[in-house]
């Protein structure tokens, strides 16, 4: 990461590499008030430049947060599909999947081939798509010919969906 914003109220987790072609494009921020849960970056479980897997402890159980950036070639998504990571207790997987599909973008009427791969991955972690209280684009294009996109997604454990009422604020 280059020039990552730091704030005293937030702890950052990202994978470091000495190779310039292997630098991380994801970072996870955890509020310092949650520090007693003992957060830790888990490179031994998922070690890919565009995936951050962070664990924490709560009531003697370990839980995981996964942050993903999948580029236009879907490299991180392919890595997740092809990696036999046996991770239980994933609470949330989120971020930029670069997949436009009618399942989560109300203004897009087409099906994406990569949607099936993403569904396989989220099923393997026993997660479900979280839907915001109000649908808004998560990527705004500066080109007036193209429409804005919904490509940032959040997946939660099914029992968490009853508490799911997140809001996305437009920029």
Helices and strands as residue ranges (DSSP letters): E 10-13, G 20-22, E 28-31, G 32-37, E 40-41, E 51-58, E 61-69, H 75-82, E 90-96, H 113-124, E 127-130, E 152-157, G 158-163
